[in-house]
């Protein structure tokens, strides 16, 4: 996914997590590589058309976008992220990927909120 390669997610995570000091939260940052992640997802989860992919702590959105590209029949690929800088980078990447993919991807829904909050969409 060339359009997200230029994002320094670790730096954005470090910047965004500064506001969380003293809240007794431990935040860890990691990213996925497109091909190995999609192979693992296919082997372990075997996503089917109409299902929803959830990424809890979606960072710069790589896993969400990889799932949306690799499994375009999914109902939705949703990511939850707490850190503003990472969420903003994910939104920019999603726009670029959607443009490059020409609509050949599952719908992407990126949310800057806790997946434990009352507004989290678990009904799908």
N, C-alpha and C positions, 0 to 999 in steps of 0.2 A: 504494500500500500504506500506508494511513493508520496502521496499527498500528506501523510502524517509523519513521514520520516524526519522532518525538520523540527519536530516538537521536542523540547528538552523537558520531558515530563517530571524528571527528578527535581529540577530547579523549580518548576511551577509548584510541585508538591511541597517543597521546602518553604517557598514563599507563602503559599496558602495555609500551611499548617501553623504558622507563627501565631495566628489568632486563636488557636486552640490550646495554647499552653495554659496549664492550670485547670483544665476541664476533665482531667483524669482519663484522657483518651490516648490510645496508642494507634498512631496512623503509620501504615507501612505502604510504600510505593513499589510497584512492579508493573511491567508491561508484558505483552505477549507478542510473539512473532506470528505473522499471518498464517503461513502454510502449516507449521506444526500445530498451532492452536486449532485450526479448522479440521485437521486430521484427527486430533484427539477428541474434539467435540463430536465429530461424525462417528467415531468408534465407540465412545462412551455414552453419549446422550442420544445419538441417532435422531436429530431434529426432524420433525415431520411437519408438512404444510399445515398451517393453522395454529401451530403452537407459538408460545411466546418465549423469547430468550431474555433472561434477566442477568445483569452484571451489577453486583452489589459492591460499590466502590469502583466505579467505571473509569476513573482517571481521565486520560486524554481520549478515551472512547475507542481504543484500538480493538478490543474484544467485541464490543457492540457492532462496530463497523465491519469487522471480519465476518461475524455471524450473519449480518445483513447481506453481505456480498456473496458469501458461500451458500447461504440457504435462503434464496429470495422468496420462497413460498411461506416463510414464517409470517405469522400474523403481525408480530411486532418484535423489534429488538430494543429493549429498554435498558438504560443505564442510570444508576443512582450515584451521585457524587456530592460530597460535602464541600469540597474546596473550590472556591470561585475561579481561580486561575486555571485549574484543570478542566472545569466544566466549560469555561469560555473556549479553551483550546479544542475541546471535544466538539462544541457547536461549530466552530470554524472548519474542523476536519470533516464533519458530517456534511456540511454544505459543499465542500470541495469534492468529496467522494460521490455524493448524489449527482453532481454535475458530470463528473467523469464517467459514472456508471450509466448515465442516460436512463435512469428509472429502473434499471435491472437489479434492484436490491429490495429487501424487505423494508417496511416502514421503520424508521428510527425515532425513538423517543428518549431524549436525554433530559434528566431532571436533576436540578441542584437542590437536593433535599435528602434527609435521612430515609432509608428504606424502612425504618422502624416507626416513622411518624404516621399520624392519622390519615394523611393524604396519599400514602403509598398505595399504588394500584396492584393489589394482590389478587383481585377477583378474577383476573384473566388466567 
